[in-house]
Amino acid sequence: MSRLLESWTQERWYAAPDEGTPLLSAVDGSEVARISATGVDRAAMVEYARTVGGEALASLTFHERAGLLKQLGLTLMAGKDEFYELSRTTGATDRDSAVDIDGGFGTVLSYASKARRELPDDTVYLDGPVEQLGKKGTFLGQHLYTSRRGIAVQINAFNFPVWGFLEKLAPAFIAGVPTIVKPASATAYLTELVVRRIVESGILPEGSVQLLCGSAGDLLDHLDGQDSVAFTGSADTAAVLRAHPTVVASGLHFTAEADSLNASILGADVAVGDPEFDLYVRQLVTEMTVKAGQKCTAIRRALVPEPLVDAVVEAASARLATIRVGNPAAPDVRMGALASIEQRDEVLKALRGLTKSADIVFGDPDHVELVDAERSSGAFLSPILLRATDSWAPEIHDIEAFGPVSTVIGYRDTDDAIALAARGRGSLVASLVTADTDVAATVVRGIAAYHGRILVLNAEDAAESTGHGSPLPVLVHGGPGRAGGGEELGGIRGVLHHMQRTAVQGTPNILTAVGRRWVGGADRVQTDVHPFRKNLSQLQIGDTIVGGPRQVTRADIDHFAEFTGDTFYAHTDPEAAAANPLFGGIVAHGYLVVSLAAGLFVDPAPGPVLANFGVDGLRFLTPVKAEDSLTVTLTAKQITPRQSADYGEVRWDAVVTNQNDDPVATYDVLTLVAKAEKE
């Protein structure tokens, strides 16, 4: 008997007392492992995640979590060879495994990098500007995100046993939320191996990740409104989970990413022989054969102008004829097996429904020539290309064959293509292959409401394109309607899905204390020590310097115009400037104002301030005329140490006013400041 998969629960590996259910190789039908969750205390898993994992993660900042995630990603990447070897048992070729395994590890590293760049070294994330709620500015509002005090339960599909759980784990971990991973049984042995290596690394805090191999059982019964469930799989299973009493009654956050009838549209501008025609056909064949078509983002409906249907069918069939199917370990095999014989049977059942409204133009459901494999024991299937006999027949827009199956569908014009794409009732992704920007604009605007992601492919971006079927960490993954109505990934958006947005109301001092970012109207601190003489450990939020006044002369304006070459008439032509309704005469350049302001607050001697690396939110509010006087108030607004450097970032609030105390310019100055004085 093969090895029984174990669950990782409460910092120990648990093996069920029974023999479990056999998990068979997709390639030769041999027994790979057995799976059972009998005896797993799911309530204890949830409680352990909340108390141990949740508390451990809550004590870490975004940057600290990102640092751990980076270590994990690099560690897993270094040992990926053993994952590739086991992945072949799922029917995956090395090309397929790269999408799953390297894609998963790459997502972990991407989130580690995004969190360090875009999130503060804190546990709270401020959302948007402060809202003034009263006339005097003593009553303000600020939106902020904090980690929910719950857990993230993920219920995954069989087709991506590595990427599927890591793309959910990474944003949850950055958000400070512990995870329970529940993989699909058919390929759970690969998920278990990766989790074992995660555990062995000792990188992640205790309780931050647990693994449940086998039935979910009563897992959802123990969740509450602070928890989240992320599901990937069929629309039917998603519907069952949505109806679970805990999901209905508790208000927990439920996200579904379901299979969908994704479309790829060949633009009406494309002709045979155009590079876009070849791109379309190559992409269609790729999406049919990668992971043997077992991708929730694969192309199921190929929408083609009616005059080009024959040409696309012929070209795609010729390419499909070169695809070698068989044992993924064989070097010349381009397409492996489906995940199981049961899955192949499901595809054949769906195919029978599709052939009510479409003819098979390539492939044989009952036969395929194999390399180093037998169809009787492996879950192999020929790529199947169909041609719709009726473009509007309900079957081709309702039935998904989750395998190497696509249907070519003719459309009359661009409006018809848009309408046909919408017949899928919501999809994860659509692609459009066109060289015409007008066609692109019309189609994208027409189908965007029905899709979570749209790829526009042409000869210009083809070399860098990641393809129709590749979700990316920085872009949202999910879709409306049939696609589940959920959303994952999307860079920091994926982190915020696991956090609670709260509107906080109070005084400027209260909001400054809560958000650890200085708010206009809060106390300023002025001392004899220039803030630029303070290192990061000495500087405090609210430290302020006031510089000025400095009178702006006509000679200053003329010199700046001549020196920079900015001779716009408002700065150089008195008559034209006087006719300008905004200025009524010569005014100073905005950048002259900012430059003069810098001269009023900069401390010139070497010190803790290492560099100015940018200005954010610059706005010019009141024109500055010759003989006006400028005063600048610079206040330490936000202080962010960098974990991997001996300096940090300081954001300064800058307000430039004139002699009447009218604000002339407002902006944030960004500097790098040493953590401590060099000895």
N, C-alpha and C positions, 0 to 999 in steps of 0.2 A: 504494500500500500504506500502511496506517495505521502509526502509531508503534509500535515495539517497546518494551514495558515493560522497565525495567531493574531490576536488583537492587542494593541498597545494601550493599556488602560491603567491609570493611576500609577504611572512610572514602573510598570512591570508588563511582561509579555504573558498573555493569558491564552491557554489552549483549551478548547472545548472538550468535554468528557466523551463525546460521541465520535463516530468515524467521519462525520461530515459528508458533504456532497462532492463527488469527483468534478474536477475542472480539467477539461481535455484540451490538448494541443489543437489549435486550428489547422495545423499543417498535416499531422498524421494521425490524429485522434488518440494519441497516447495520453495517459493520465499525468498531468503536470503537478497537481496539488489537490488538496481537499479543503473545503471551507465550511465552517460552522460558527455560529455565534451563541450556541447553547450555553447558558449559564452566565453570560456577560451581564453584569449589573449596570445597566444603562443609566439608571438614576444616579449611581455613584460616579459614573463618568462625567455626567453633567455637573454634579456638585463639585467634583475635583477640578474641573475646568474653571468653574466660577471662582472658587476660593483660592486654589493654588495658582493655576495658570493666569487667571484674571488679575490677581494681586501682584504677581511677578511682573506682568506686562505693564500694569498701571504705574509701577515705580520707574519705568524707563521713559525717556523722551523719544520723540519721533526719530531723532538722529541716532540714538543708542539702538533702537530697534532696527534701523536701517543698517547700522554697522554689523549687527548679528546676521541680518539677512544676506548681506554681501558675503560674509564668511561662509555661510551655508551654501550659497550659489556656487562659489568657487570650489568648495569642497566636493559638492555633487558633480560638478563639471569634470573635475579631475578624475573621478572614478566612473565615468559614464560607460566604459567598455562593457562592464558586466550587465548593465541595464540593456544595452543594445543586444547582447546575446540572448537574454531572456525575452526581450521584446519580439524576437523572431517567432517565438512560440505562439504569440498572439496572431500571427499571420502577417506581421509587418516586415516590409523590406527595410534596408538601412535608410533609404530615403524617407520612408514613413516614420521610422524611429527618430530621425532628425527633427521632424515636425513635432513629435510628441515629447521626446526627451530633451533635446537641445532647446526646443521651444519653451519647455517648462522651466529649465534652469535659466534661460535668458530672461524670462518673465520675472523670476525672483531677483535677478541682478538689475533689471530695469527698474523695479519698484524700489530697490535699495538706493539706486542713483537718484530717482525722482524725489524720494523723500528727503534726501540730504540737500537737494537743490531748492526744493519748493516748499518745504515745511519748516517751521521753526524748531529750534532745539528746546522743545517744550512739550507739554501734553495737551495743550489747547491750541486750536486753530481758529483764527479770527476770519470771519466771512464778510467781506465788503467793508465799506466805509462806515463811520459813525453817523447815525441819523439824529439830527437835532429835533427834539420833541417839544421844546419850549422856546419862547421868543428870546429869553435872556441867555440861553446856552447853559443853564445849570441843570437841565434835565435832558439826558441823551439816551440813545439806544444803540446797542451793538449786538450783531449776531455772532455767535461763536459755536464751534463744534467741540464736543467732548466725547470720549470713548463711552459707548454704552456698556453697562455693567452686566453683560451677558456673554453668550458664546455664539460662535458661528458654526452651524452644522451644515456640512456639504454632502449632498447625495449625488454621486457622479455617474456618468455613463461609461459603457465598456470601451468606447472607441479611443479615448485618450487617458490611459491609466496613470500617466505622469503629469502632463500639462494640465489635465482636467482638475487635479487637486491642487497643484502648485499655483495656478492662476487665481484660485480662490483663497488659498492660504496666504499668499504674499500681501495683498492689500489688507486682509483682516489682521495679520500680524503687525503691520505698520500702524494700524488703527488702535492697537493695544487690546485686541479681542482674541481669546483662545479659540482653537478650532478642533472640532471632531470630524474626522474624515471617514466617510462611508462610501467605499468604492463599489462599483458594479462587480458582481461575483465573477463573471466570465474571465476578466483580466486582472482580478484583485491580487494575484501573485506578484505582478510587477509593481503595483502600488505598495504592497507590503515590503518588498525588497528596498524600495527607495526610502520608505519610512524607517526601516531598520538602519539604514545608513545615516539618516538624520539623527536618530536616537544615539547611535554609536558616536557620532561627532561630538555630542555633548554641548553643542553651540547654543541651542534654544533653551530658554528657561523651562523648568519643570511645569508640566500641565498646560503648556501653550499649544501642544499638538497631541491628539490622541487618535487612534485608529480602530475602527470597528469593522472587522472582516466577517461578513455574513449578513443576516437579516437585520434591518433597522429595528424591528420589533416595536417596543413601546417607547423608543427614544423620544419621539415628538411629544409624548404625554408629559414629559418632565421639563418642557420648555415654558418660557413666559414672555412677556412683552419686551424684555430687554434683549432677547435672543433673535437670531436670524437663521433662516434656512435658505440655502442656495441649491437649487436642483437643476441638473442637466439631464435631459432624456426626452422621452416621448411626450407629446401633448396630452395623451390619455393619462399617463402617470402623473403629470403635473396637475391635471384636473382633480385626480384623487387626493393628492397632497393638499391642494387648496381647500378641499372640503373637510380636512381633518379638524376635529373639534378644537384643538389647541390653536391652529392657524386661524380659525374663524373667530374664536372667542377672546384670545389673549392679545391680539394686536401685534404679534411678533412680525418681523420683517421677512416676507417670503418673496423670493426671486426665482423665476423659472426661465431657463434658456432651453427652448424646445426645438425639435427638428422642424425644418421649414422647407417649403418648395421654392428655394432660391432661384432667381432668374439671371441669365446673362443675355444682354441685348446687343445684337450687331446693328450699329447705326445705319440709318437709311442712306447715309452718304457714302458708305463703303462699297467698293466694287471688287470683283475677283481680280487678284493680282496686286491689290493694295497691301501694304505691310499690315494694316489693321485686320485684313481678312485672315492672314496667316496667324496673327496674334490671337484672334478669336478662336480659331480651330485648335491651336496648340493649348490654349487655356482650357477649352472644353474637354479635351482628351486628358489633360493633367488632372482636372478636378474629378473626372470619372475614375481614374486609376490610382491616385494617391490614397493610401489607406483603404484600397479596394472600394473607393467611393463612400466609405463609412465616416463621413464628416457631416456635421450638422450644417456646415457652410458650403457643401458641395453644390455644383450646378445641377439642378433637376430639370429646369425648363430653359431651353436654348431658343430665344426669340430671334427670328431671322426674317428679313424682308422676303416676301413671297417669291420674288424672282430669283433669290439666292438660295432657296432651300435645297434644291438639288445639288448645287455646288458645295454647300456646307456638308451635306450628308456624304457626298463623295470624298471630300477632303478629310473629314473626320474618320470615315471608315478606313481610308488608306493608312492613316496614322495608327488607328486602333489595331490594324492588322500586324503592326510591328511590335506590339506589346507582348512580351513573353510573360506567361503566367505560371506560377509554380512555387516551389520551395523558396522562401525568402533568403535562405542562405546561399543559393546559387547565384553566381556573379552576374549572369545575364538576365535574371528575372526582374521585370519592371513592376509587376503587380503580384502581391501575395494573396493570402486567403482572407475570407471574411472571418469574424471573430469566433464563429461556431457554426456547426451544421444547422442548428436551430435558427441562427440568424440568416443563413442562406435560404432556409425554407420560408422565412418571413419575406425575404426579398422576392422569391418566386411567387409567393401568394400575391404580393402587391403587383407584380408584373402581370399576372393574369387579369387584374383589374384594369391596368393601363392599356392592355391590348384590346380592350373594348372600343377604344377611341384612337389607337395608334398602331402602326405596323412596325415590327422589328425589321430594321434595315442593316444591322450588323450584330453578330453574335448569336449564339445558340444557348438557350437556357439549360439544355440537357447535355451539352457537350463542350469541352474545352481541352485543347492540347496543353499538357502540363510538362514542366521541367522538374524532374526529380521529385515527383509527387503523384499521389493517386487520388482521384476524385471520390472514390468510395470511402476513404478514411479522412480526407481533408475537406475543409469548407471552401472549396474553390468554385468560382463562377466566371464565365466569360464576361468581358465588358459587353453591355447591351445598349445599343443606340436605337431609339425609336423615332418614328416620324408621325406626327399627329395627322389624323385624317380630318379632324374638325378642331380648329384652333380654340374654339370656345366650349368644347366638350368638358363637362364637370370633372370627369375622372383625371384628366391630366393636370388639373389645378387643385385636386383634392387628395390624390393618392401619392404617397412618397414610398418609393422603393429604396430603402436605406442601404445602398450598395452601388456597384459600378453601373448605374443605369441613369440615362438622361434622355429627354425627349426633345426633338427639334420641332419647333412650332412656328408656322409662318404668320407674319403680320402684314397688314395692308399699308399702314403709314405710321408716323411717329405717335400720333394720338392713339392708334390702335395698340401699339406696343405698350404704351403707358397703361392703358386699360387692362391689357392681358397680364402685365406684371402685378397689378393690384388684385388680380383674381386669386393670387396665392394667400390672400387674407392676412398678410403680415409675414415678413421674412427677416432673417438675420442679416442677409447681405444680398445686394444685387450688383452686377457689373454692367458697364456700358463700354463698348469698344467703338470709338469714333475719332475722326480727325477734325470734326466740325464743332467749333465752340458753341455755335447756336443750337445744334442738336443736343450737345451736352447740357447746356443750360436748361433747355426745354424738358429733357427727360429727367434730369436730377430734380428739378423743381416739381415735376409731375409725380414722381414715385417716392420722394423722400418720406412722406407721411407713412409709408408702408414698410419702411426698411430701417434697420439699425445702422447699417453702413453701406456706402455706395462707392465702388471703385470705378473710376473713369480711366480706361486704358487706351493708349495710342502709341505710335512709334516714338514719341518724345520721352515718355516716362517708362517704357517697357523695360529698359535695362535695369532700372532701380525698383520696379514694382515688386511688391511681395506677393502679389497674386490675389485672385478672387477669394480663395478659401482660407486665407491666413489672418486670424484675429491678431491684433497687435496690442501689446501692453498699454500703449499710450492712447489707443482709440477705444471707444466703447464697443462692447460685444453684447449683443442682445437685439431684440426687435419687438415690435408691437404684435397684437393679435395672436395668430397661430404660433408665432415664434416665442410666445411665453409672456410678453409684456414686461420683461425684466431688462436689467442692464448690469453688466459687469465690466471690469477693467476701466479703460478710459483715463489712465494715469491717476492723478490724485482723486479724481471722481470716485474711483473704486475704493479708495481708503475712506472717503466721506460717507459711502454707503453704510459703513459699519459704525458711524458716529451719529450723535444726536445734535441737531442744530437747535440752538436755544437763543431767544431774544432776551438780552439782559438790559434793564432800564436802570438808570441811576445818574449820579453826578459825574462830572469829568474825572474826579479823583477816584471814585468807585470803579469806573470802567478802566482806568489806568491800572489800578491794582489787580483787577480780575484778569484783564487781558495781557498784562505785562507789556503794554505798548502805550506810550504817552498819548493822551487825548487833548486836543485843544481846549483850553479852559482849566486844565488841571494845574496843580502847583508847579512852578518852576523854581529851580535852586540855582542861585548865583553866588559864587564865592570868589575869593581873590585868585584862585587857581584856575587858569584857562582849561576848559574841558579837553582841549587837544593835548594837554600835558598829563592827562590821566590814562593809565593803561586800562585794559578791559576789566581787571579785578577792582579797580578804583572807581571807574565810571558808574554813575547811577542814572537810571531813567529819570528825566526831568532836569538834569544838569544843563545849564543854559549860559550862553554868552550873548550880549547885546552889543552890536557894533555900529558906529556911526555917530552923528550923521555925516554924510558925504554929499557935497553938492555936485550935481551934474551940469557941466557947462556945454555951451555950443561947440567949443573947441574939442571937448571929449567926443561929441557926436561926430563931428567932421573927421577927426582922426580915426575913429573906429571904422567909419565908412571907407576911408581911403586905405587903411591898413588891411581890412578884411576883404574889400571888394564888394561889400554889401551896400550898394548905392541906390537901394529902393527909394522911390521919390519921397516917401513920408519922412525920410531922414536927410534928404539932400535938396529938395526943391520946395522952397517956402510957399510959392503960389499954389502948386499942386497939393501940397500937404494941407494948406488952409482950406482947400475945397473938399477935403476928405471929411465926411460927416462924423467919423469916429475920432479924428485927431484935432482938426481945426488948427493945424500948424505943425512945425517940425517936432518930431518926437525922437526919443532915444531908442536905439535898437534894444529889443528884448534881451539879447545875449550880452549886450553891453551892461544892462542892469544886473544880470546874473554874475557877470565878471566882476563888476564893482562890489557887489555884495560879498563875493568870495574874499576880496581884499579886506573887507571889514571884519570877517570872522576868522580868517586863517592865521594860525600861529606859525611863523616861518621856520623856526628852529627845528632841527631833528628831534624826534620824540616818538611816542607810542603810535601816532597816526602814520601808517605806512603808505597809504594810497587812497585816492578818491577813485572809485570804480563805477560811478554812474550817478544819474539824476532821474528820479521817478516823478511822474505827475506834475510836470512843470506847466503852470498856467500864468499868463500875463493878464492882470485884472484891471489895472488903471494905467493909462498912458503916462509916460514920464517926459516932461518937457525940460528944456534948458532952464537952469537955475532951481529946479526942484532938488530937494535934499532927501537922501535915502538912508534909512536905518534898517538893519537886519537883526532878527532875533532867531538864534539857532539853538535848538533844544534836542537833547538826546532822546530819541523816540523809542527805539527798540535795540536791544543788545543780543546778539546771537553768536556765542562761541562756536568755533569749528572744532569738531571732535578730532580731526586728523591733522591739525595745524597749530602752530603756536600763536595764532592770531584769530580774531573773530570779526564779524560784521557789525557795524553800528549804523543805524538809520537815524538821520537827524531831520527834524522838522524845521524848515526854513520859511520865514515870513519876512518879506521886504515891504516896508511901508514908506510913504512920503511924509512931508512935513505936516500934513493934515491928519496923519495916522491912517490914511486910506491904504489898504493892501495893494501893493503894486505887482507883486509876484509871490506865488506860493509853490513849494516843491519839497521833495525829500532828497537829501544828500546822502550818498552811500559811501562809507569809508571802511577800510580794513585797519584794525587797531590791534596792536600787540597785546597778548594776554598778560605779560609781565615785562618789566624793564630788563633789558639785556645787561648782564654783568660784564 
